[in-house]
Amino acid sequence: MTDPAPMWWQSAVFYQVYPRSFADSDGDGVGDLDGLTDHLDHLVDLGVDAIWINPVTVSPMADHGYDVADPRDIDPLFGGMAAFERLIAAAHERGIRVTMDVVPNHTSSAHPWFQAALAAGPGTEARDRYFFRDGRGPDGLLPPNNWESVFGGPAWTRVVEPDGHPGQWYLHLFDTEQPDLNWDNPEVFDDFEKTLRFWLERGVDGFRIDVAHGMAKPEGLPDAADEAEILRHTDDDPRFNRPHVHAIHRDIRAVMDDYPDAVTIGEVWVQDNAQWAEYVRPDELHLGFNFRLTRTEFDATEIHNAVQNSLDAAALENATPTWTLANHDVGREVSRYGDGEIGLRRARAMALLMLALPGTVFIYNGQELGLPDVDLPDEVLQDPTWERSGRTERGRDRCRVPMPWSGDAPPFGFSTSADTWLPMPDDFAALTVERQRNDPESMLSFFRRAIEIRKGRAEFQGGDVDWLSAPKGALIFRRPNLPGESELVCALNAGRRPIALPRGEVLLASAPLIDGQLPPDSAVWLTRVG
Ligand code: NOJ
């Protein structure tokens, strides 16, 4: 039997757009969908296949859109439905697919269902769509269990009942304004199905599914063994990755199968490979994010292990591997690798490594410019993590600062307003799209070239990765091709000394070679007949 033709998403380069921070068309200091539409040619130029847009549906923005009050309409802040329709048409015209974020685990507290639940009082059907429970201890003063919110503090908030007295508590694994939905209630899936079909009918090419390892809660909501760490959780955490979440994914897949070209990408924070792979079984998600490279130092052994582990995890279900170095939650890799020149060099090397791998690649807006995380003053921080952690965790605003497009001073063409939703640092002047576009040595030109080569050459088509022996501190792998055909070799030097190049003809290097050798903190692609 021959393998089915590959789907478009199996080797796609996705570009993640954090819409608040991409481009502002109406001068309110917050990015929006018309801003994105106006700048689509930047993405055409970069060569990406698809975009993933973080949530743009109606929201009070307590967690910048991950608190959804109406999942089937676009928030006016982002330009409303008309702007979304313009975006889809313009993107499709340019051959760029559009995927959007959907948030099944929770709603906003402003969602009509939650408002109805508050008004209806204890024991009602309206409350059964969420997790309302009586408190523990005298007068129900203590939360129903010891679960922590991922953003810090208890995962429960007590409500004032319609009679004016303190009453039940509701569960929110994230912010107070993000009550968790009860997926045992069939209305919850029915509504989610409506949402999926609503957007698919309007032309979206798929979904990034938020907290795809959430949704299912353990029977009786038992206490957690240990206090879970903020923004991290382990595989024995009762709040996530419960076995019955897979039935939900199968139901979602059955809907998606009516739109066979569309894709789902799950946010799956599950460490164990066997458990992670369950999410990408043939009747569940198409793709699952694998975050290992975002947790990896610039160290050859660590990178090798992260890559091999991610390949192994996907291979368990014959699924497509995915690669992510940065996103709106985990921070930017330039800073993770040491900031400044060294951070940039390493980020460039890692981009080459990531784009050399088989599977689906995700680039986070600004990554192609080499943006670092930004040190922001306390008073501008907006991530709910900052307040909920008692101002001990600064949160994720550092990697959400708006994109610099042009000019020498903030707001760098991002907006016509100087009052951008997060301040932009002066030193973004060196990193604007305008500055980098025509500079052949820039990070932007480098990304463009790497994507062009990846898309254009047969060496990138095979699905296998073979590790070759490498000097200390370095790693080398090849993508085997058919006998007699050229194959790709990728070498990355994370050591202290230059290393000899593997055999082959250089296709692209992340830094100039020195005396024909690969210097520290750089990577190279070569082609050769295997
Ligand atoms: C994961 C999203 O990526 C993050 O930004 C958000 O805060 C949480 N899910 C809650 O929806």
Boltz pocket constraint, residues with backbone or C-beta under 6 A from the ligand:
constraints:
  - pocket:
      binder: B
      contacts: [[A, 63], [A, 66], [A, 103], [A, 174], [A, 210], [A, 211], [A, 267], [A, 328], [A, 329]]
      max_distance: 6.0
